[in-house]
C-alpha cells in the first residue's frame, strides 16, 4: 500500500483524487486550510484521513508521497519541507511562482533519491501520443513553424472560479494553460532559445493578462507564434499547430488531432484507445523504484524560464533565455 497525501483540494486537485481512488494500492489523506472544502471532499469521496495544516501531513510517518496542488506561490515552501521530510513529490504546474523559486526547488531535490514529478497530463493523452509518433515518423517533413492559439470567453474558466487564477501575481492563462504546450514543445523539439512578447491587461492592476501576442524561437531558429485572448465573445478555442514542409498537424480543443498534407483539408484522426502510460501509474512505479515515464522538476523549470519571459516583456525586444 502506498500512502499519498493530497495538499490542496481545488478543482484540479479533486480531479487527481478521483484517479488516486481508482487504484487499490493507494491509501489517501487530504489537506486543505478550508474546513468547508475539506469536509466536502471527505463526504464526497469517503476519505477518512484529513488535515488542515500541511506540516501535519509531512509528519505522518506512513505517508510515502505528497501531491502538492496549492496555488503556485506556496509550492516552494511546501515542496522543500516535503523534501526535508523524505516524501516523494508530485507537483502541480507551473512548478513555482518565479524562475528563482523553481531553481531553488530543483536544486533541493537534486541529489536525493526522491521521485519528483510534475502534473503534465497531456504527455499521456492519446492524441499527444499519436502526435509524437507522427513527428517521429516525419509525416509532415521538417518543421517550419509552430502556432499556439488560446482564446477564452471567460477567464477564469467557469469551472475554475477562484481568486488566484485571475490574479496578476500568480494566475493567468499564460501560466495556467500555456505551460502545458511550452513543456510539450520543449519535449518534442528542444529548448526555446528566445522570446519576444506583448501583453494586454485590464484596468484593474490586480488582474492577470487578457491578451498576448508573442514570438519564440527554438535553438535551430524555428519560429513559434502565440495568440492569446480572454474575456471575449465566441467559443473557447485551443489550437496547437505544427506546420511542416510536407503538411500540417493540429490539436484542437485539447484532444482532437487533425492532419493534412500540403494543399489538402485537415482531417480528424480517429484515435483508438492507446495502452500507453498514465501519470498516476507511472508515479506509483517511480515510488516503487521501477522505470517510469515521468516529467520532472527539471521539465517544469525549463517551462518556467519561458513563462516568465513571456510574462515580463523587455521593451518589445527579444530576450535570449538562459537555463
Secondary structure, DSSP 8 states (H G I E B T S, - for coil): -EEEEEE--SHHHHHHHHHHHT-TTEEEEEE-S-HHHHHHHHHHHT--EEESSHHHHHH-TT--EEEE-S-GGGHHHHHHHHHHTT-EEEE-SSS-SSHHHHHHHHHHHTTS---EEE--GGGGSHHHHHHHHHHHTTTT-SEEEEEEEEEESSSS-GGG--TGGGBTTT-SHIIIIIHHHHHHHHHHH--EEEEEEEEEE-SSTTB-EEEEEEEEEETT--EEEEEEEES-SS--EEEEEEEESSEEEEEETTTEEEEEETTS--EE----------HHHHHHHHHTT-------HHHHHHHHHHHHHHHS-BTTB-EE---
